[in-house]
Structures are given as C-alpha cells and as structure tokens.
C-alpha cells in the first residue's frame, strides 16, 4: 500500500558523505581551537628568513617574528577528503605584501603539517 505515498529517495552514499562531513568539521574545529595567532606564528616561523631576504633586497629593515606574524591573514581554506585520507590546504596573504602578491601556503595531510611555503 506504499504506492500512493510520496517516499523520499535515499542517497546510497549517505554514510560516506556523513563520514566526510564529520572529518571536515573536525579539521575546521581544530583550526578554530588553535586560533589565528598560532597559525600566524607557524607561518612566520617557516617563512621569516625568506621574508627578510625579500625586504633586504628592497633595502628595508628586517622584520621580527612577531611583526611578520601580525601581517599574515588567512585568505582561504581548501579541504579534500578521500575514504582514508584527508587533506587541508590553507592560503594566507601578508598585509604588507612582503612577497609581491604571492600566497603563503600550508598543506596539512591527515592532521600533520607537510609543507609551509610560498605559492603563486
């Protein structure tokens, strides 16, 4: 007697979608818990020598770790999930344009920072 009822179709991948959404939520929660200042300093720790080399080429005074970190702002987040692998990419830009428009990039795979570098 269900022929007359309006049944909603079910997605055959519902459990997998929920798993991926849970992983994405976990990454975003961890990012929020760590906070902006932690990531600003992490990016500065990796890229300060490069930033100061660029500034030196422009005959500008060297930046301190804290000065450079305060210029770093998160611009975007890219998250990729696969059944057993999760990747998070963070794109930062520094407000003083130290690297002439290049993005500061962090790659996190399965909760481990794999790379911090300049991009584009």
N, CA, C and O atoms as a MOPAC input file, in Angstrom:
PM7 MOZYME 1SCF
protein

 N      0.81200 1    -1.20300 1     0.00000 1
 C      0.00000 1     0.00000 1     0.00000 1
 C      0.85500 1     1.26600 1     0.00000 1
 O      0.31700 1     2.35300 1     0.21100 1
 N      2.16800 1     1.16700 1    -0.22900 1
 C      3.02600 1     2.33900 1    -0.23800 1
 C      3.04700 1     3.04000 1    -1.59100 1
 O      3.70700 1     4.07000 1    -1.73400 1
 N      2.35800 1     2.52100 1    -2.56000 1
 C      2.37600 1     3.10600 1    -3.89800 1
 C      1.87500 1     4.53800 1    -3.89700 1
 O      2.39000 1     5.36500 1    -4.65000 1
 N      0.90200 1     4.85000 1    -3.08600 1
 C      0.31500 1     6.18100 1    -3.05600 1
 C      1.09400 1     7.16600 1    -2.20600 1
 O      0.82300 1     8.36500 1    -2.27200 1
 N      2.05700 1     6.70600 1    -1.40400 1
 C      2.81900 1     7.59100 1    -0.52200 1
 C      3.97600 1     8.22900 1    -1.28100 1
 O      4.56700 1     7.62300 1    -2.17400 1
 N      4.28400 1     9.47200 1    -0.90300 1
 C      5.41600 1    10.18500 1    -1.50300 1
 C      6.67000 1     9.84300 1    -0.69600 1
 O      6.90600 1    10.43000 1     0.36000 1
 N      7.46400 1     8.90900 1    -1.18100 1
 C      8.66200 1     8.47300 1    -0.47500 1
 C      9.86500 1     9.26500 1    -0.97700 1
 O     10.06100 1     9.41900 1    -2.18300 1
 N     10.65700 1     9.75900 1    -0.05100 1
 C     11.88400 1    10.47100 1    -0.41500 1
 C     12.95300 1     9.45800 1    -0.79300 1
 O     13.16700 1     8.47900 1    -0.07800 1
 N     13.62300 1     9.69300 1    -1.91700 1
 C     14.70900 1     8.76700 1    -2.28100 1
 C     15.88500 1     8.93500 1    -1.31100 1
 O     16.14300 1    10.03600 1    -0.82400 1
 N     16.57500 1     7.86200 1    -1.04400 1
 C     17.72800 1     7.89400 1    -0.14900 1
 C     19.00000 1     7.82900 1    -0.97800 1
 O     19.07900 1     7.11000 1    -1.97400 1
 N     19.97000 1     8.57900 1    -0.55400 1
 C     21.26000 1     8.57800 1    -1.22400 1
 C     22.00200 1     7.30300 1    -0.83600 1
 O     22.12700 1     7.00600 1     0.35200 1
 N     22.49600 1     6.54700 1    -1.81100 1
 C     23.21900 1     5.31300 1    -1.47600 1
 C     24.56600 1     5.58300 1    -0.80600 1
 O     25.17500 1     4.66600 1    -0.25500 1
 N     25.03200 1     6.81800 1    -0.84600 1
 C     26.33300 1     7.16100 1    -0.27400 1
 C     26.19700 1     8.00000 1     1.00100 1
 O     27.14700 1     8.66600 1     1.41300 1
 N     25.03300 1     7.96400 1     1.61200 1
 C     24.76300 1     8.80900 1     2.76700 1
 C     25.77300 1     8.61400 1     3.89700 1
 O     26.23500 1     9.59800 1     4.47400 1
 N     26.12200 1     7.38600 1     4.22400 1
 C     27.05600 1     7.15500 1     5.33300 1
 C     28.45300 1     7.68600 1     4.99900 1
 O     29.13300 1     8.22100 1     5.87400 1
 N     28.88500 1     7.54600 1     3.74900 1
 C     30.17900 1     8.05600 1     3.33900 1
 C     30.18400 1     9.58700 1     3.37000 1
 O     31.16500 1    10.19400 1     3.79900 1
 N     29.11600 1    10.19800 1     2.92800 1
 C     29.00400 1    11.65600 1     2.96800 1
 C     29.07400 1    12.14300 1     4.41300 1
 O     29.76500 1    13.11700 1     4.71100 1
 N     28.36600 1    11.47500 1     5.29600 1
 C     28.40300 1    11.85500 1     6.71900 1
 C     29.82200 1    11.73200 1     7.28500 1
 O     30.26000 1    12.57600 1     8.06600 1
 N     30.53000 1    10.68100 1     6.88900 1
 C     31.90900 1    10.47700 1     7.34800 1
 C     32.79200 1    11.63800 1     6.89800 1
 O     33.58200 1    12.15700 1     7.68600 1
 N     32.66400 1    12.04500 1     5.64300 1
 C     33.47200 1    13.13400 1     5.11400 1
 C     33.10600 1    14.46400 1     5.77600 1
 O     33.98800 1    15.26100 1     6.09700 1
 N     31.82300 1    14.70200 1     5.97900 1
 C     31.40400 1    15.93300 1     6.65000 1
 C     31.92300 1    15.98100 1     8.08700 1
 O     32.28900 1    17.04700 1     8.58100 1
 N     31.95400 1    14.84200 1     8.74800 1
 C     32.49300 1    14.77300 1    10.10700 1
 C     33.99200 1    15.09800 1    10.09900 1
 O     34.47600 1    15.81600 1    10.97400 1
 N     34.72000 1    14.57200 1     9.11700 1
 C     36.16000 1    14.85500 1     9.00800 1
 C     36.39000 1    16.33800 1     8.73900 1
 O     37.26700 1    16.94900 1     9.34900 1
 N     35.61700 1    16.91700 1     7.83800 1
 C     35.74400 1    18.34400 1     7.52900 1
 C     35.45400 1    19.16600 1     8.76900 1
 O     36.17800 1    20.11400 1     9.07500 1
 N     34.41100 1    18.81200 1     9.47600 1
 C     34.05400 1    19.51600 1    10.71200 1
 C     35.18300 1    19.41800 1    11.73000 1
 O     35.48900 1    20.39300 1    12.41600 1
 N     35.80200 1    18.24700 1    11.83100 1
 C     36.91500 1    18.06300 1    12.76300 1
 C     38.08400 1    18.97600 1    12.43200 1
 O     38.67000 1    19.59100 1    13.32400 1
 N     38.42700 1    19.06500 1    11.14000 1
 C     39.51100 1    19.95600 1    10.72500 1
 C     39.18400 1    21.40400 1    11.05200 1
 O     40.02300 1    22.12700 1    11.58700 1
 N     37.97500 1    21.82600 1    10.73500 1
 C     37.59600 1    23.21800 1    10.97100 1
 C     37.55700 1    23.52600 1    12.47100 1
 O     37.97300 1    24.60600 1    12.89100 1
 N     37.06500 1    22.59400 1    13.27100 1
 C     37.05400 1    22.80800 1    14.72300 1
 C     38.47300 1    22.93000 1    15.26600 1
 O     38.74900 1    23.79300 1    16.10000 1
 N     39.37600 1    22.06500 1    14.79500 1
 C     40.76400 1    22.12400 1    15.25900 1
 C     41.41500 1    23.44500 1    14.84900 1
 O     42.15500 1    24.04700 1    15.62700 1
 N     41.13800 1    23.88800 1    13.63000 1
 C     41.66700 1    25.15500 1    13.14600 1
 C     41.17900 1    26.30500 1    14.03400 1
 O     41.95800 1    27.18700 1    14.39600 1
 N     39.90000 1    26.29200 1    14.37900 1
 C     39.34600 1    27.32700 1    15.25500 1
 C     39.92500 1    27.25100 1    16.66400 1
 O     40.20300 1    28.28200 1    17.27700 1
 N     40.10800 1    26.03100 1    17.18400 1
 C     40.67700 1    25.85500 1    18.52400 1
 C     42.10800 1    26.37500 1    18.58900 1
 O     42.48400 1    27.05400 1    19.54400 1
 N     42.91000 1    26.05200 1    17.56700 1
 C     44.29500 1    26.51100 1    17.54400 1
 C     44.34000 1    28.03000 1    17.47600 1
 O     45.18100 1    28.66200 1    18.11400 1
 N     43.45100 1    28.60200 1    16.71500 1
 C     43.35100 1    30.05200 1    16.64300 1
 C     44.27200 1    30.67100 1    15.61300 1
 O     45.26000 1    30.07800 1    15.18100 1
 N     43.91100 1    31.87900 1    15.23800 1
 C     44.63200 1    32.62300 1    14.21500 1
 C     46.08000 1    32.88700 1    14.61500 1
 O     46.97900 1    32.74800 1    13.78600 1
 N     46.32100 1    33.26200 1    15.85600 1
 C     47.67000 1    33.61900 1    16.29700 1
 C     48.64100 1    32.44400 1    16.15200 1
 O     49.79100 1    32.64000 1    15.75900 1
 N     48.19600 1    31.24100 1    16.46200 1
 C     49.05600 1    30.05100 1    16.33900 1
 C     49.48700 1    29.86800 1    14.88500 1
 O     50.66200 1    29.62400 1    14.61000 1
 N     48.54500 1    29.98500 1    13.96100 1
 C     48.87900 1    29.80200 1    12.54700 1
 C     49.70200 1    30.95800 1    12.01800 1
 O     50.57000 1    30.74400 1    11.17100 1
 N     49.46600 1    32.16700 1    12.48000 1
 C     50.29200 1    33.29800 1    12.06100 1
 C     51.74600 1    33.06100 1    12.45700 1
 O     52.65600 1    33.28700 1    11.65900 1
 N     51.96000 1    32.61100 1    13.67300 1
 C     53.32300 1    32.33800 1    14.14400 1
 C     53.94000 1    31.14700 1    13.41500 1
 O     55.12700 1    31.16100 1    13.09000 1
 N     53.13900 1    30.12500 1    13.16000 1
 C     53.64000 1    28.94500 1    12.44500 1
 C     54.10900 1    29.34000 1    11.04100 1
 O     55.16200 1    28.89400 1    10.58500 1
 N     53.32700 1    30.17100 1    10.36800 1
 C     53.71100 1    30.63300 1     9.03300 1
 C     54.96200 1    31.51400 1     9.11900 1
 O     55.86200 1    31.39600 1     8.28700 1
 N     55.01900 1    32.38700 1    10.11500 1
 C     56.18600 1    33.26600 1    10.29300 1
 C     57.43600 1    32.45300 1    10.59000 1
 O     58.50400 1    32.75300 1    10.05800 1
 N     57.32300 1    31.43400 1    11.42400 1
 C     58.48800 1    30.60500 1    11.75300 1
 C     59.11400 1    30.00700 1    10.49900 1
 O     60.33800 1    29.94200 1    10.38500 1
 N     58.28700 1    29.57500 1     9.56800 1
 C     58.79700 1    28.93400 1     8.35500 1
 C     59.27100 1    29.94100 1     7.30700 1
 O     60.22900 1    29.67300 1     6.58300 1
 N     58.61200 1    31.09100 1     7.22100 1
 C     58.86000 1    31.98800 1     6.09100 1
 C     59.57300 1    33.29100 1     6.43800 1
 O     59.84700 1    34.09200 1     5.54400 1
 N     59.88000 1    33.52300 1     7.71900 1
 C     60.54700 1    34.77100 1     8.10900 1
 C     61.90300 1    34.96300 1     7.42400 1
 O     62.17900 1    36.06700 1     6.95300 1
 N     62.75900 1    33.94200 1     7.34800 1
 C     64.03500 1    34.16400 1     6.65600 1
 C     63.83500 1    34.59900 1     5.19800 1
 O     64.55900 1    35.46300 1     4.70200 1
 N     62.86900 1    34.00900 1     4.52700 1
 C     62.58200 1    34.37900 1     3.14400 1
 C     62.03200 1    35.79200 1     3.07000 1
 O     62.40900 1    36.56600 1     2.19000 1
 N     61.13400 1    36.13100 1     3.99800 1
 C     60.55700 1    37.48500 1     4.02600 1
 C     61.65800 1    38.52200 1     4.23200 1
 O     61.68700 1    39.54900 1     3.55400 1
 N     62.55500 1    38.25000 1     5.16500 1
 C     63.63000 1    39.20900 1     5.42900 1
 C     64.60500 1    39.31600 1     4.25500 1
 O     65.16400 1    40.38600 1     4.01600 1
 N     64.81100 1    38.24300 1     3.53500 1
 C     65.66100 1    38.30800 1     2.33600 1
 C     65.01200 1    39.21100 1     1.28500 1
 O     65.69600 1    39.99500 1     0.62700 1
 N     63.69100 1    39.09800 1     1.13100 1
 C     62.97600 1    39.95200 1     0.18600 1
 C     63.06900 1    41.41200 1     0.62700 1
 O     63.30900 1    42.30200 1    -0.18900 1
 N     62.87500 1    41.64900 1     1.93000 1
 C     62.92400 1    43.02000 1     2.44300 1
 C     64.33000 1    43.60200 1     2.27900 1
 O     64.49000 1    44.77400 1     1.93900 1
 N     65.34900 1    42.76600 1     2.52600 1
 C     66.73200 1    43.22100 1     2.38600 1
 C     67.01000 1    43.65400 1     0.94500 1
 O     67.69000 1    44.65200 1     0.70700 1
 N     66.47200 1    42.88500 1    -0.01800 1
 C     66.63200 1    43.24600 1    -1.43100 1
 C     65.99300 1    44.60300 1    -1.73900 1
 O     66.41600 1    45.30100 1    -2.66100 1
 N     64.97500 1    44.96600 1    -0.96200 1
 C     64.29500 1    46.26400 1    -1.14300 1
 C     64.86700 1    47.32900 1    -0.21500 1
 O     64.32700 1    48.43100 1    -0.11000 1
 N     65.97200 1    46.98700 1     0.46000 1
 C     66.64200 1    47.89200 1     1.39500 1
 C     65.72400 1    48.34600 1     2.53000 1
 O     65.74300 1    49.50800 1     2.93700 1
 N     64.92100 1    47.40400 1     3.03000 1
 C     64.04400 1    47.65400 1     4.16800 1
 C     64.59400 1    46.92200 1     5.38700 1
 O     65.29100 1    45.91800 1     5.23400 1
 N     64.29600 1    47.40100 1     6.58800 1
 C     64.80000 1    46.73600 1     7.79300 1
 C     64.14900 1    45.35900 1     7.99100 1
 O     63.00500 1    45.12900 1     7.59800 1
 N     64.90300 1    44.46600 1     8.60400 1
 C     64.41400 1    43.10900 1     8.86400 1
 C     63.19900 1    43.15700 1     9.78700 1
 O     63.08100 1    44.03700 1    10.63900 1
 N     62.30100 1    42.19000 1     9.59900 1
 C     61.11300 1    42.05200 1    10.43700 1
 C     61.39400 1    41.08900 1    11.58400 1
 O     62.16900 1    40.14400 1    11.43300 1
 N     60.77300 1    41.32700 1    12.71200 1
 C     60.81900 1    40.34200 1    13.79400 1
 C     59.76400 1    39.26900 1    13.50500 1
 O     58.88000 1    39.46000 1    12.67000 1
 N     59.87200 1    38.17100 1    14.19100 1
 C     58.90000 1    37.08500 1    14.05700 1
 C     57.48800 1    37.60800 1    14.29800 1
 O     56.57100 1    37.30800 1    13.53400 1
 N     57.31600 1    38.39400 1    15.36600 1
 C     56.00200 1    38.90800 1    15.74300 1
 C     55.48000 1    39.92700 1    14.73200 1
 O     54.28900 1    39.94600 1    14.42300 1
 N     56.38500 1    40.78400 1    14.21200 1
 C     55.96000 1    41.76500 1    13.20500 1
 C     55.43500 1    41.06300 1    11.95600 1
 O     54.37700 1    41.40400 1    11.42700 1
 N     56.20000 1    40.07300 1    11.49900 1
 C     55.77800 1    39.36300 1    10.30100 1
 C     54.48900 1    38.58500 1    10.55400 1
 O     53.58100 1    38.60100 1     9.72300 1
 N     54.40400 1    37.90700 1    11.69300 1
 C     53.20100 1    37.12300 1    12.01600 1
 C     51.95600 1    38.00500 1    12.04100 1
 O     50.88700 1    37.57400 1    11.60900 1
 N     52.08000 1    39.22300 1    12.53600 1
 C     50.90400 1    40.10300 1    12.63300 1
 C     50.40100 1    40.54000 1    11.26000 1
 O     49.27500 1    41.02400 1    11.14400 1
 N     51.21100 1    40.37900 1    10.22800 1
 C     50.82700 1    40.74500 1     8.86800 1
 C     50.15700 1    39.59800 1     8.11300 1
 O     49.60000 1    39.81500 1     7.03700 1
 N     50.20200 1    38.39900 1     8.65200 1
 C     49.71100 1    37.21500 1     7.95700 1
 C     48.22100 1    37.02500 1     8.24700 1
 O     47.80500 1    36.96600 1     9.40400 1
 N     47.42500 1    36.93100 1     7.17900 1
 C     45.98000 1    36.73400 1     7.31600 1
 C     45.54100 1    35.53600 1     6.48900 1
 O     45.97100 1    35.36800 1     5.34800 1
 N     44.68200 1    34.70500 1     7.07100 1
 C     44.12400 1    33.56700 1     6.35000 1
 C     43.17700 1    34.08000 1     5.27100 1
 O     42.27500 1    34.87000 1     5.55300 1
 N     43.38300 1    33.63100 1     4.03600 1
 C     42.55700 1    34.06300 1     2.91300 1
 C     41.56100 1    32.99400 1     2.47900 1
 O     40.43200 1    33.32000 1     2.11200 1
 N     41.96000 1    31.72300 1     2.51300 1
 C     41.04500 1    30.66800 1     2.10000 1
 C     41.50000 1    29.32300 1     2.64400 1
 O     42.64800 1    29.14800 1     3.05200 1
 N     40.57100 1    28.38600 1     2.63700 1
 C     40.80600 1    27.02700 1     3.10900 1
 C     40.29200 1    26.07000 1     2.03800 1
 O     39.20000 1    26.26300 1     1.50400 1
 N     41.07100 1    25.04800 1     1.72800 1
 C     40.66200 1    24.00500 1     0.78700 1
 C     40.77000 1    22.67900 1     1.52300 1
 O     41.82500 1    22.34600 1     2.06300 1
 N     39.68400 1    21.92800 1     1.54300 1
 C     39.69200 1    20.62000 1     2.20500 1
 C     39.33500 1    19.55700 1     1.18600 1
 O     38.34600 1    19.68300 1     0.46400 1
 N     40.15100 1    18.49800 1     1.13000 1
 C     39.87400 1    17.36000 1     0.26500 1
 C     39.78800 1    16.11800 1     1.13200 1
 O     40.66500 1    15.86600 1     1.95900 1
 N     38.73800 1    15.34900 1     0.94300 1
 C     38.60200 1    14.11300 1     1.71200 1
 C     38.49900 1    12.92800 1     0.75800 1
 O     37.88200 1    13.00900 1    -0.30400 1
 N     39.11300 1    11.84400 1     1.16500 1
 C     39.02200 1    10.56800 1     0.46600 1
 C     38.73000 1     9.54100 1     1.54700 1
 O     38.89300 1     9.84300 1     2.72900 1
 N     38.30700 1     8.34600 1     1.18700 1
 C     37.90900 1     7.37900 1     2.22000 1
 C     38.90100 1     7.18600 1     3.36000 1
 O     38.48000 1     7.01400 1     4.50500 1
 N     40.21200 1     7.21000 1     3.08400 1
 C     41.16500 1     7.01600 1     4.18700 1
 C     42.19900 1     8.12900 1     4.25300 1
 O     43.23100 1     7.96400 1     4.90400 1
 N     41.95100 1     9.25200 1     3.59800 1
 C     42.93400 1    10.32500 1     3.53200 1
 C     42.21500 1    11.66500 1     3.56200 1
 O     41.21300 1    11.86300 1     2.87500 1
 N     42.74500 1    12.58500 1     4.37200 1
 C     42.16600 1    13.91400 1     4.46300 1
 C     43.26300 1    14.94800 1     4.26800 1
 O     44.34600 1    14.83200 1     4.84200 1
 N     42.98300 1    15.95100 1     3.46400 1
 C     43.96500 1    16.99700 1     3.21200 1
 C     43.31800 1    18.36200 1     3.39400 1
 O     42.20000 1    18.60700 1     2.94100 1
 N     44.04400 1    19.24000 1     4.06600 1
 C     43.60000 1    20.60200 1     4.32200 1
 C     44.67400 1    21.53200 1     3.78800 1
 O     45.85200 1    21.37700 1     4.11200 1
 N     44.27500 1    22.49900 1     2.97100 1
 C     45.21600 1    23.48400 1     2.45100 1
 C     44.78200 1    24.85400 1     2.93900 1
 O     43.61400 1    25.22500 1     2.82000 1
 N     45.72800 1    25.60400 1     3.49000 1
 C     45.45000 1    26.94400 1     3.99400 1
 C     46.23100 1    27.94500 1     3.15100 1
 O     47.41500 1    27.75300 1     2.87700 1
 N     45.56700 1    28.99200 1     2.75200 1
 C     46.19500 1    30.04200 1     1.95200 1
 C     46.15100 1    31.33800 1     2.74800 1
 O     45.07800 1    31.81400 1     3.11900 1
 N     47.32200 1    31.90400 1     3.00700 1
 C     47.44500 1    33.14500 1     3.75400 1
 C     48.00100 1    34.22100 1     2.83400 1
 O     48.63900 1    33.92200 1     1.82500 1
 N     47.75500 1    35.46300 1     3.18900 1
 C     48.38900 1    36.57100 1     2.49600 1
 C     48.89300 1    37.52500 1     3.55800 1
 O     48.26500 1    37.69100 1     4.60300 1
 N     50.02300 1    38.14900 1     3.29300 1
 C     50.53200 1    39.07100 1     4.30000 1
 C     50.12700 1    40.48400 1     3.91300 1
 O     50.26700 1    40.88700 1     2.75800 1
 N     49.62800 1    41.22900 1     4.88400 1
 C     49.01300 1    42.53800 1     4.62900 1
 C     50.00000 1    43.57900 1     4.14300 1
 O     49.59300 1    44.58600 1     3.56300 1
 N     51.29000 1    43.36100 1     4.36400 1
 C     52.29900 1    44.30700 1     3.90400 1
 C     52.84700 1    43.93600 1     2.52500 1
 O     53.74600 1    44.60100 1     2.00900 1
 N     52.29300 1    42.85900 1     1.92700 1
 C     52.67500 1    42.41600 1     0.58900 1
 C     54.17800 1    42.14800 1     0.48000 1
 O     54.81200 1    42.49700 1    -0.51600 1
 N     54.73400 1    41.52700 1     1.51300 1
 C     56.15600 1    41.22400 1     1.56000 1
 C     56.61900 1    40.42900 1     0.34400 1
 O     57.71700 1    40.65600 1    -0.16400 1
 N     55.79300 1    39.50400 1    -0.12300 1
 C     56.18800 1    38.62100 1    -1.21600 1
 C     55.53700 1    39.00400 1    -2.54200 1
 O     55.29400 1    38.14000 1    -3.38500 1
 N     55.25900 1    40.26300 1    -2.72800 1
 C     54.75900 1    40.79500 1    -4.00700 1
 C     53.56300 1    40.01400 1    -4.54900 1
 O     53.53600 1    39.65100 1    -5.72500 1
 N     52.58200 1    39.75700 1    -3.69700 1
 C     51.36000 1    39.10300 1    -4.13900 1
 C     51.34300 1    37.59500 1    -4.03600 1
 O     50.30700 1    36.98100 1    -4.29400 1
 N     52.45100 1    36.97300 1    -3.66900 1
 C     52.48400 1    35.51700 1    -3.52200 1
 C     51.73500 1    35.11400 1    -2.25000 1
 O     51.78600 1    35.81800 1    -1.24200 1
 N     51.04800 1    33.99100 1    -2.30700 1
 C     50.35400 1    33.46500 1    -1.14000 1
 C     51.30800 1    32.67100 1    -0.26700 1
 O     52.26700 1    32.07700 1    -0.75900 1
 N     51.04000 1    32.66600 1     1.02400 1
 C     51.73200 1    31.81000 1     1.97100 1
 C     50.84500 1    30.57700 1     2.08900 1
 O     49.64100 1    30.70300 1     2.31400 1
 N     51.41200 1    29.40500 1     1.94300 1
 C     50.64700 1    28.17100 1     1.79300 1
 C     51.05100 1    27.15400 1     2.84700 1
 O     52.23500 1    26.96600 1     3.12400 1
 N     50.04200 1    26.49300 1     3.43700 1
 C     50.28600 1    25.39600 1     4.37900 1
 C     49.47900 1    24.18500 1     3.92100 1
 O     48.29400 1    24.30100 1     3.60600 1
 N     50.12800 1    23.02400 1     3.88500 1
 C     49.49100 1    21.76900 1     3.48600 1
 C     49.47800 1    20.84200 1     4.69300 1
 O     50.53000 1    20.51900 1     5.24400 1
 N     48.29000 1    20.41700 1     5.10200 1
 C     48.12100 1    19.50400 1     6.23700 1
 C     47.46800 1    18.24100 1     5.71000 1
 O     46.39200 1    18.29900 1     5.11400 1
 N     48.11000 1    17.10000 1     5.92300 1
 C     47.55200 1    15.82800 1     5.49100 1
 C     47.38400 1    14.92900 1     6.69500 1
 O     48.32300 1    14.69200 1     7.45500 1
 N     46.18000 1    14.43800 1     6.85400 1
 C     45.85700 1    13.54700 1     7.96800 1
 C     46.36900 1    14.11500 1     9.29500 1
 O     46.99300 1    13.41300 1    10.09100 1
 N     46.09100 1    15.38900 1     9.50700 1
 C     46.40000 1    16.13500 1    10.73800 1
 C     47.88400 1    16.40900 1    10.96400 1
 O     48.27100 1    16.75700 1    12.08000 1
 N     48.72200 1    16.26300 1     9.94900 1
 C     50.15200 1    16.54500 1    10.07100 1
 C     50.54900 1    17.62500 1     9.06100 1
 O     50.23600 1    17.51700 1     7.87600 1
 N     51.24000 1    18.66600 1     9.53600 1
 C     51.70700 1    19.71400 1     8.64000 1
 C     52.80700 1    19.12900 1     7.76000 1
 O     53.85200 1    18.70400 1     8.25400 1
 N     52.55900 1    19.11500 1     6.44600 1
 C     53.51300 1    18.54600 1     5.49500 1
 C     54.40300 1    19.60800 1     4.87300 1
 O     55.56400 1    19.34900 1     4.55500 1
 N     53.84200 1    20.83400 1     4.69500 1
 C     54.61600 1    21.84800 1     3.98600 1
 C     54.08400 1    23.23800 1     4.31500 1
 O     52.87700 1    23.45100 1     4.42900 1
 N     55.00400 1    24.16600 1     4.46400 1
 C     54.68400 1    25.59500 1     4.52300 1
 C     55.63800 1    26.26300 1     3.55500 1
 O     56.85500 1    26.12500 1     3.67200 1
 N     55.07300 1    26.99600 1     2.58600 1
 C     55.90200 1    27.58700 1     1.53700 1
 C     55.19500 1    28.77400 1     0.90100 1
 O     54.09700 1    29.15000 1     1.31200 1
 N     55.82900 1    29.35300 1    -0.09500 1
 C     55.20600 1    30.41400 1    -0.89700 1
 C     54.57000 1    29.77800 1    -2.11700 1
 O     55.02400 1    28.74200 1    -2.60500 1
 N     53.50900 1    30.41400 1    -2.60500 1
 C     52.80300 1    29.90200 1    -3.76900 1
 C     52.37100 1    31.03300 1    -4.67000 1
 O     52.02100 1    32.11700 1    -4.20200 1
 N     52.39800 1    30.77600 1    -5.97200 1
 C     51.84700 1    31.68500 1    -6.97200 1
 C     52.53400 1    32.98800 1    -6.99400 1
 O     52.17900 1    33.86000 1    -7.78700 1

